[in-house]
Amino acid sequence: MATITAELQATIKEIVCDILELEEDEVTDTSLFIDDHGADSLRAIEILASLEKEFKITIDQSELSEMVNLEKVYQVVAEAPSR
């Protein structure tokens, strides 16, 4: 993938909010999943797996530590190679 459209951002946010069990208005692009929303490493793995499945991409496990908020998730998804 290369560019993240508004539609793609909305889909990513929906996936993240669903896994974190939060309303979309509770999560901003810069709010931190762990510090602000109490997410744990298992939820991070769920997010990674869901994004891979939804967008047919491969995200390296090492990227998990980068995926701290929506901005970073958008960046990781944009840079991820398609399968």
C-alpha positions as CSV (number, residue, x, y, z in Angstrom):
1,M,0.0,0.0,0.0
2,A,1.2,3.5,-0.4
3,T,-1.4,6.1,0.4
4,I,-3.9,6.2,3.2
5,T,-7.2,7.7,2.1
6,A,-9.8,9.1,4.4
7,E,-11.9,6.0,3.7
8,L,-9.0,3.7,4.6
9,Q,-8.4,5.7,7.8
10,A,-12.0,5.2,8.8
11,T,-11.8,1.5,8.2
12,I,-8.6,1.3,10.3
13,K,-10.1,3.3,13.1
14,E,-13.2,1.1,13.0
15,I,-11.0,-2.0,13.4
16,V,-9.0,-0.5,16.2
17,C,-12.0,0.7,18.1
18,D,-13.8,-2.6,17.7
19,I,-10.8,-4.5,19.2
20,L,-10.2,-2.0,22.0
21,E,-14.0,-1.9,22.7
22,L,-14.1,1.9,22.4
23,E,-16.4,4.3,20.7
24,E,-14.9,6.0,17.7
25,D,-15.1,9.4,19.3
26,E,-13.0,8.2,22.2
27,V,-10.0,7.6,20.0
28,T,-8.0,10.3,18.3
29,D,-5.2,10.0,15.8
30,T,-2.7,10.7,18.6
31,S,-4.2,9.1,21.6
32,L,-2.0,6.3,22.9
33,F,-3.6,2.8,22.9
34,I,-1.8,1.6,26.1
35,D,-1.5,4.8,28.1
36,D,-4.8,6.4,27.2
37,H,-7.0,3.4,26.5
38,G,-5.5,0.6,28.6
39,A,-4.8,-1.7,25.7
40,D,-2.5,-4.7,26.3
41,S,-0.1,-6.6,24.0
42,L,-2.7,-9.2,23.1
43,R,-5.0,-6.4,21.8
44,A,-2.0,-5.1,19.7
45,I,-1.6,-8.5,18.2
46,E,-5.3,-8.7,17.4
47,I,-5.1,-5.3,15.7
48,L,-2.1,-6.4,13.6
49,A,-3.8,-9.6,12.6
50,S,-7.1,-7.9,11.7
51,L,-5.3,-5.3,9.6
52,E,-3.4,-8.0,7.7
53,K,-6.6,-9.9,7.0
54,E,-8.6,-6.8,6.0
55,F,-6.1,-5.3,3.7
56,K,-4.3,-8.4,2.5
57,I,-0.9,-7.0,3.7
58,T,2.0,-8.4,5.7
59,I,3.0,-6.5,8.8
60,D,6.3,-7.5,10.5
61,Q,5.9,-8.4,14.2
62,S,8.7,-5.8,14.9
63,E,6.2,-3.1,13.8
64,L,4.0,-3.8,16.9
65,S,6.1,-1.5,19.1
66,E,5.6,1.3,16.6
67,M,1.8,0.9,16.5
68,V,1.1,3.1,19.5
69,N,-1.7,5.3,18.1
70,L,-3.8,5.6,14.9
71,E,-1.2,7.9,13.2
72,K,1.4,5.2,13.5
73,V,-1.0,2.5,12.5
74,Y,-1.8,4.4,9.3
75,Q,1.9,4.7,8.6
76,V,2.6,1.0,9.2
77,V,-0.3,0.0,7.0
78,A,0.8,2.4,4.2
79,E,4.3,1.0,4.2
80,A,3.3,-2.7,4.5
81,P,3.8,-4.9,1.5
82,S,0.8,-6.5,-0.2
83,R,0.6,-10.3,-0.1
